[in-house]
Amino acid sequence: MLHCAKKVTDTNDNPPIFEEPAYSFDIPENAPRGYQVGIISATDPDLGANSMLSYTVISDWANDVFSLNPQTGVFTLTARLDYEEISSFKKNKMFTKKNKL
């Protein structure tokens, strides 16, 4: 008699789903460095390690003004703002999966 054991594991095949299709944050011009601008959040329907996300910003200049915590999705202001110089910022968010496809 042959005994066989099978184990089915989750495949890293689902993209994350952001809670909002786009994020917009209003920041007072006099906000100090360290001001929490906002939070982006996503979930991943994969299981276990395949569901772990890391956030990053795909904009070199934005990294001079904002910091994005890769684990929590919290945006923090890292520079002083001047409305007369720049009245708005547009940033592209991106996620990476810890265990890539």
Steps between C-alpha positions, in 0.01 A plus 500: 500500500632845405420798721525841341463840662419812304533858607343780300666839545390847401648650185598867494254576221273781621578871475435719805179700520530861619223627727462808277546525122692826558620682810492875556631678808476868595807629681517838673782716363631551853505127582826411675746233392379169636133588437300187415353577160285188466492125465460276198379150559462183298416138565619196313270198461796261493573303816790506746829646381350553153267766641776723643536839328764770491412854383728730305475830310608506137609863482851622578403861578214396731744315721657839583167624641326189632592176668290186455527225759528180293319286759222731624428719195531818711608814308703747704610851404881531496539857368339841540228586249464828309161536328625783279780276372306173459126485564448128446687174478401199299657177613479154359472222753624154440498180693737211495417158628747352745497167316494610139305318232 
